[in-house]
């Protein structure tokens, strides 16, 4: 692990603080300096004190692409251990916690390896620079550093995919549709869905589940050009018709599979075909045809111990969808 620097680097406008008794520095440096004054302790280092996993190039490339979005591409600070190799010098006695740092050797990068990898690719491809925020501990010993890395990567928990879809509902039509289906009182999913992705009694469908099934419902090239409001109206009409046709089965999650994910996906795949056939050449929808076709469904046994007991995955959904389509369009 080589932490030496060819020459000292100065970082200005640094705020000194304490975190649980440990001295730390907060500021930012240029991307070029970020690359020159940090190093990674690989897990297989001969010293036995390395811990970082190999970098995932795909994640670096994804972050570089994220940075290309411009001023909206914000990101969290890098976390460093200066290991006593950085010297803080206050600008004056009246402000002892504000000054500059003299970097005499490199700091260990504890968190942010893929961000820094993406930053490196971004500045190379754009021939530009950008400010990179950081928090650096003045000195952690090697065991403390390893323990903090382990805590960050095992205890911290990211948001789930359902909440992520909720947060992007204004910029993504399918996320918006799925959110509306869970929050509108006239939706058949209103009382049985969870926005944050946490299932509990009575709420067994997550926003992520609906996002996926709405992708199946709208992916037909005849349907996809429609506005999100029209697609939502069609989803409400279709699934409310399904609920009305199989009301007892719809509200009995434990006894019947109609609202189990594999069956909802099948209904969406079949519904996509039905909706596509309900749209004429002028993109006009025959709304009356949809409940009429759903009413033709008769011979599906949705019980958990019936013939659908063993269907699984998308292959099972497609097989069931073919049966549903055959009945609706007969």
C-alpha positions, 0 to 999 in steps of 0.5 A: 500500500503506497501512500506517498506523494510526489509533492505536497498538495494544499486544500483550502477552505477546510472546516475542522470538526469532531465526530465522537471524539475523532478529529475530522475535516470537511471540504472539497477538492478538484477531481484531479486532486481527489485522484492524486491524494487518495489510494485504496487498500485492496483486500488482498494486500500482503500487509493483511490490513487491506479491505477494499473489494475490486472495483466494479467497472460497470458501477463506475461507468454508471456513475460517470453517465450520471455525472453527465446529466449536469448540475442536477447530478449531486453526490455524497462526500468521499470518506477518507482516513488521513492517518496523520498524514494531513496537517491542518493550519487555521487561517487565524486565531479568531477562527481556529476551525477554518483553514487549509490542509497540507497533504504530506501523503495520500489518504485512504479511501474508505467509502466512495471507490465507485464514485471516484472511479466514475469521476475519473472516467467523466473528467477523462472523457469530457476533459473537464474538472469538478469539485468533489466533497469529502470528509476525512478523519485526521487519524484512524488506526488500521483496525478502526478503519476496517471496522468503520468500512465494515459498518458502512457496508453491512449496517447501512440500508438503501431505500427499496425499489418501491420507494425509489419508484415513488420518488421518480413518479413525476419523471417516469410514467410507469412509476406515476401509474403504479403510484396512482393505482395504490393511492386512488380510492377508486382503484382495486389495489387501494387497500391491498398495496404498500408504497414503501415496499413493506408488506403487512397484513392485508397489504401484499402488493408493493409499488415495485410489483405494480410497476413491473406488472404495468410494464407488461400491461403497457408494453404493446406498441399500440398502447405505449404511445398513449398518454399516461392518463389514458393508460391509467384509465385503461388499467383502472377499467380493466382491473376493476372489471377483473375485481368485479368478476372475481370479487370473492377471490380478489379479497381472499388473498390467502385462499385465492391467487388472483392477486398473487404477483404471478397471476397479476402479471398474467392478467397484465399480459392478457390485458395488454392484448385485450386493450390493443385489440380495443384500439382502432386505427385512429387510436380511439379506444372502445372502452365498452369492449373491455368489461364485456370481454372480461365478463367472458372469463369463467373457467379459471380456478384461482384457488391456492390449492387448484391448478394454479398452485404450482405456476411460478415466474414469468414463464408461468405468467405467460402460460396463464395469460394465453389461457386468459386471452383465449377465453376473453377473445373467444 
